[in-house]
Amino acid sequence: MRVIDTLEIRRGLTRWTVVVAGLAERRGSAEVAAGLYDETPESVAAREQRALERRLARPLGADHVDDWVPQRLVTATGPNPLPR
């Protein structure tokens, strides 16, 4: 790896494109390492766009479950113990 090399980093669904701004002689802290690269403006914009799309794709109330049934009731009566 050399200064000005461009790297694409993937972690799960998240991607970063960074340019190497410097190299360290030895391993240091995460804060020092973060100072050794610069994320490209296109990468920042793409990550923000994907985050916005994920937020908008979630249906309203998706994090709320209103038909919760205790597991012991499901086990005792079958998969659908409550009438709808």
trRosetta pair geometry for C-beta under 8 A, 3 or more apart (Angstrom, degrees):
i j d omega theta_ij theta_ji phi_ij phi_ji
1 5 5.5 -123 -157 41 72 156
1 7 7.7 -2 -130 -65 120 124
1 20 6.1 152 169 -81 107 163
1 23 7.1 152 103 -99 100 118
2 5 5.1 115 59 -34 66 110
2 20 6.9 146 99 80 34 144
2 23 7.7 -57 -140 -46 33 133
3 20 5.4 -134 -125 113 37 101
3 21 6.8 14 -145 178 92 15
3 22 6.2 14 -105 -97 111 31
3 23 6.4 -106 -58 -19 86 96
4 19 6.4 -13 -143 -175 40 104
4 20 6.4 -50 11 66 16 86
5 19 7.3 162 82 -153 37 58
5 20 4.7 24 51 15 84 124
6 17 6.5 5 -177 -178 103 94
6 18 7.3 166 -153 86 58 38
6 19 5.4 -30 -98 -98 71 71
6 20 7.8 -132 -73 0 25 79
6 40 7.7 20 -137 -46 111 129
7 17 7.3 171 86 -152 45 50
7 18 5.3 -15 60 62 93 87
7 19 7.8 165 18 -92 74 23
7 20 6.8 73 -11 -45 111 92
7 37 7.5 -53 39 -136 120 141
8 15 6.4 -9 -174 -169 94 105
8 16 7.3 165 -155 84 48 48
8 17 5.3 -20 -101 -101 74 76
9 15 6.9 154 81 -156 52 53
9 16 4.6 -7 57 58 103 97
9 17 7.8 -178 19 -82 72 28
9 18 6.5 14 -3 7 115 113
10 14 7.2 153 -154 86 51 52
10 15 5.1 -17 -100 -102 75 81
11 14 5.2 -16 67 66 83 101
13 50 7.4 -168 142 164 106 137
14 47 6.6 41 -151 -130 89 106
14 50 7.8 167 -110 95 61 143
15 43 7.4 -118 117 -146 80 96
15 46 7.3 -36 77 113 103 128
15 47 7.2 -151 66 -82 61 90
16 39 5.7 -73 -165 -121 106 111
16 43 5.4 68 -157 176 53 135
16 47 7.0 9 -90 -63 69 135
17 39 7.0 101 75 -156 53 69
17 40 4.8 -26 97 24 103 120
17 42 6.8 -11 56 82 135 97
17 43 3.9 -157 40 -76 85 127
18 37 4.2 32 166 165 129 126
18 38 6.4 152 -158 75 79 34
18 39 5.1 -49 -98 -94 81 55
18 40 7.0 -156 -100 -15 27 77
18 43 7.1 -72 -58 41 54 173
19 37 6.5 158 75 -161 39 77
19 38 5.1 -18 57 61 93 91
19 40 6.4 91 -22 -64 100 88
20 23 7.1 23 174 -64 121 80
20 36 6.8 -13 -156 149 71 86
20 37 5.5 -45 -108 -103 42 87
21 35 7.6 -93 74 152 129 54
21 36 5.8 -173 60 -179 85 37
21 37 5.6 168 7 -109 91 23
21 38 5.1 82 -50 -17 124 96
22 35 7.4 -14 46 122 124 80
22 36 4.6 -106 68 -136 83 78
23 36 6.7 90 -88 -160 24 128
24 27 7.1 109 104 -95 134 20
24 28 5.5 -125 -156 -1 160 113
24 32 6.6 71 -89 141 143 117
24 33 7.2 -70 -13 -94 141 65
24 36 6.2 -80 -32 -82 94 147
28 32 3.7 -36 114 72 135 148
28 33 6.2 178 73 -45 89 77
29 32 4.9 100 55 7 75 99
29 33 7.0 -137 100 -3 41 89
30 33 5.5 -55 -145 40 34 113
30 34 6.2 40 155 -26 67 103
31 34 5.8 -49 -147 30 29 113
31 35 7.0 28 152 -18 58 104
32 35 5.9 -60 -161 32 34 112
32 36 7.2 36 146 -28 63 105
33 36 5.7 -56 -160 22 40 116
33 37 7.9 0 159 6 66 100
34 37 7.2 -81 -161 45 35 86
39 43 5.0 -119 180 83 93 128
39 44 5.6 106 123 -56 121 91
40 43 4.4 97 60 1 84 105
40 44 7.2 -150 94 -5 47 83
41 44 5.6 -51 -149 34 36 113
41 45 6.3 35 154 -17 67 106
42 45 5.8 -56 -148 39 31 110
42 46 6.2 31 154 -19 66 108
43 46 5.8 -54 -144 37 29 110
43 47 6.3 29 157 -18 64 106
44 47 6.0 -58 -149 36 28 109
44 48 6.4 24 155 -15 64 109
45 48 5.9 -58 -147 39 29 110
45 49 6.2 31 154 -21 65 108
46 49 5.6 -54 -147 36 31 113
46 50 6.4 29 156 -17 65 105
47 50 5.9 -55 -147 37 31 108
47 51 6.3 32 154 -20 65 106
48 51 5.7 -54 -147 36 32 113
48 52 6.4 33 153 -19 64 105
49 52 5.7 -55 -150 36 31 112
49 53 6.4 31 153 -19 65 106
50 53 5.6 -53 -146 37 33 113
50 54 6.4 36 154 -21 65 103
51 54 5.8 -52 -149 34 31 111
51 55 6.6 31 152 -18 64 105
52 55 5.7 -55 -150 36 32 110
52 56 6.2 23 156 -12 67 110
53 56 5.9 -59 -142 43 30 106
53 57 6.0 33 157 -27 65 110
54 57 5.8 -55 -142 32 28 113
54 58 7.1 35 157 -29 59 99
55 58 6.3 -54 -163 19 31 111
58 62 4.7 -121 -179 28 92 148
58 63 7.7 18 175 -34 134 88
59 62 4.7 117 62 -61 76 105
61 64 4.8 -60 -167 42 80 112
65 68 5.2 91 117 -60 110 93
67 82 7.4 -160 -164 69 95 139
69 73 5.4 -110 171 79 96 123
69 74 5.5 109 112 -56 118 98
69 81 6.2 146 -162 45 146 111
69 82 6.3 -155 -93 -7 126 119
70 73 4.7 88 68 4 88 105
70 74 7.2 -159 96 -6 46 85
71 74 5.5 -55 -149 37 38 112
71 75 6.1 38 154 -20 70 107
72 75 5.6 -51 -144 38 33 114
72 76 6.2 30 157 -18 65 109
73 76 5.9 -57 -143 39 29 108
73 77 6.0 -14 171 16 66 115
73 81 5.3 -120 151 44 99 167
74 77 6.9 -80 -135 53 19 82
74 78 7.3 -78 -171 97 55 23
74 79 6.3 26 -163 -123 98 35
74 81 6.2 -130 -97 -13 47 118
76 81 7.7 44 75 -95 83 140
77 81 3.8 78 89 -105 139 110
78 81 6.5 146 61 -69 71 74
